Amino acid sequence: MHFQHSTDLWQDFPHLVPGVIFTRGITHDATVDRPVTEFSAAAAERLTASQESGLPEVQAWRRAFSAMGLKPTQYRCASESLLRRFRKEGSLPRIHPLIDLCNAASLAYGIPVGVFDASRISGNLEVRYADGDEAYATFSGGTERPDPREVIFADDARRAHARRWTNRQSGYSAVRDSTSEVLIVVEGLHETAPADVPKLIAALAEEMRTHWPVTPQTAVLTQASPRFVC
């Protein structure tokens, strides 16, 4: 399987910095309390100085959503949504240890982190503009069709594993207790993303090695080298 962003998406968003992690051997019984607490504390400290809407990482995604014709306060990137809930409630619900870890890291860095059950992806996965006939499975079991030119994560079976880029993932490839093989995608558009995304990828990979018997494969992609093979 390979993962990449389409050529026209790179042309429209040349400042994009994607980071990727792939590994096998994830289980649902790991305990990740320590890193979740540490990442959450870092996020809480950042939020004492600014609400999530003022963070440069979030502002960059708001500009991107506006450029795509989406209202940023109606469709928020995943990290902004998590930060907003965390600021209001003081914590995030526990779902699965890997999801809990990635959500907490997303809070700390302010950067969207997508986690996919790789076994549910047919063939390759590309972040691209939708044609409009792709199938997106909601968490409630329904099926939606993305709007033409909407940015989606699409596999070779024309299934959309995320809609509106970093706004909403699909229930079809969501991590569950039976998940073993995962693809994690981190995407930054802000000025310091070239430094921040590698740090976030490294931090997640280190915590994964600590809490699971895995050897994560990682990469930071560029417009010149846009493909990740796993």
N, C-alpha and C positions, 0 to 999 in steps of 0.2 A: 504493500500500500504506500502511496505517496500523498503528501499534503502540500498544498500551495495556494497562493492567491493569484487570481487571474491577471493577465497583462494589463487590461484596461483599468482594473482596480488600482494597480500600482501606479499607473499613469495619472489617475485622478487623486491619489493619496500617496505621493512620493515620500512623505515623511513617516510612513508607517514603519513600525519596528515590531515584527512578530517573533515570538519565542515559542518553541515547541518541546514537549516532553512526551516520550512514549515508553511504556514499560509493561511487562507481564508479571503476574504474581501478586496483585492487589487482593486483599481480603477485607471482610467487613468487621473483623474483630480487633483491629488495632486500637490502641489508646493514644490519642493525640492531644490530650489536655494541655500539656506544657507549651507546645508551639501555638496552639489556638489562643491560649491566655497571653502569650508574649506578643503575637501579632495583633490581637485585639487591644492590648494596652498601647501599642504604638499608634494604632488608629485613633484611639480615644484621645491621645495626646495631640495628634494633628488636628482633631476636631475642636479642641479648646481654642485654637487660633483662628479657625475658619470652618464654616459649614462646608459640606461636601461640594456644593455648587461653586465654591471659590477655589477649589483645588485645581492646579494646572492640568493634572491628568484628566479630570472630569471636564474642565472647560474645553480641552482639545476635542473630546468626544462630542460635546455639545455642538461645537462648530462643524464637525463632520456630519452629525445628524441633520443640522440645518442645511448643509450642502447637498444632502440626499433628499431634501424636501420634507423632512420630518420635524415635527415640533418637539424640541428637546425636553420640554417639561411634560410632554405627554408620553414620549418614548425615551426612556433613560437607558444609558448603557448599564451593563450588569453591575459594575463596581459602584456607580452612583446609587443605584437602587439598594444595594447592600449597605452602603454607608448611611443612607437615609434611614433605613430601618434600624441600623445599629445605633445611630444617634438618638432616635426616638425611644427605643426599647432597651438599650444598654447591652444587648446580646443578640446573637442569631440562633435560630433553632438548630439543633443537631440533627443531621440527616444520615450521614455515612462518614466514617472517619476521613476518607480522602476528600469528600466534598467539604467537610468541616474545615480541614486544613487549607484547602484552596480558597474557600470563602474568606477565611481569616487573613490569609496572605493578600488577597485582593483588597481587603479593608486597609491593611497596613500600607500597601503601595498605591492604592487608589486606581489600580489598573484592572481591566476586565480579565478574568481567568475562566475559560471554558473547559469543561471536563466531559469527555465523551467515552462511552463504552465502545471501544474500537471493534469489538466483535459484531456490533450492530451496524457498522458502516459497510456498504457494498462497494467493493473496489476502492477507488481513490476518493479523496475529499478535497474539494476546491472551494475557496471563498470567492464568490463571483456574483455578478448581477443576474437576477432571476429572469427566466423567460416568462414565468407566470403559470406554467402548467405543472410545476413540481409539487410534490405532496409533503405537507408538514403535519406531523402528529402532535396534537396537544397533550398535556398531562392528563386531561380528563378523558382522553380516548377519541376525540374528534379529529377530523382532517380539515386542514386549511390549504388554500393556494396562495402563495406569496404574490404580491403585486409585481407586475413586470418592472424590471430595473431595480427592484429591492435587493439589497445585498443579503445573500444567504450562504450557508455552508451546505454545499450540494455534493452528493456522492454519485457514483456511476449509474445507480438505479433511479436517479432524479428525485431522490428523497432529500428534503431540506432538513438538516439537523439543527439549524438555528435560523431565526428570522431577524430582519432589521439589524444585521451584522452582530453587534454585541448586546442586543436588547433582550432576546428571549430564545432559550434553547428548546429543543424538542423533547417530549417525553419518551420518544422511541429509543433514543440512544443515551438516556439518562443513566447515571451510575446507580446500580442496585446491589443487593447483598450478593448476588451471584456473579457480579462483575469481577473479572481478573485482568483483562487487557484494556489499558486506557490510553487515550490521546488527550493531552492537555495543551491548550492553545492560549497564549498570553499575547495581547496586542496593545501597543502604546502609540500615541500620536503626538504627545507633548514634547517640548523642547529637549528635555533630559531623558527621553525614552531610550536613546542609544546606550545610556549607562544604566538606567533603571530596570529595563527588561532583562538584561543578562543577570543582574543581581537577583531579581525575583525568580528567574528560572533556576539559578544556582541554589537559592534558599529552599525552594520547593523540592528540588532533586535531593538535596542533603537530608531534608526531613523525611522524604520517602525512603531513602536508604536506611535511615535510623529506625523507622517504624514498620517497615516491611522488608522481607528478604528479596529485594529487587535491585537491579542495576539499570537505572533510567538512562535512556538515550536522549540527548538534548541537542538543540541547535537554535541559533538566532539567525533568521532568514533576512535576506536583502533583495532588492530589486534585481541585482546582478546574479544572485544565487537564491532563487525563490522556492526551491523544492526541498522538502524533507522526506526522506525515504526510510521506512521502518518495516 
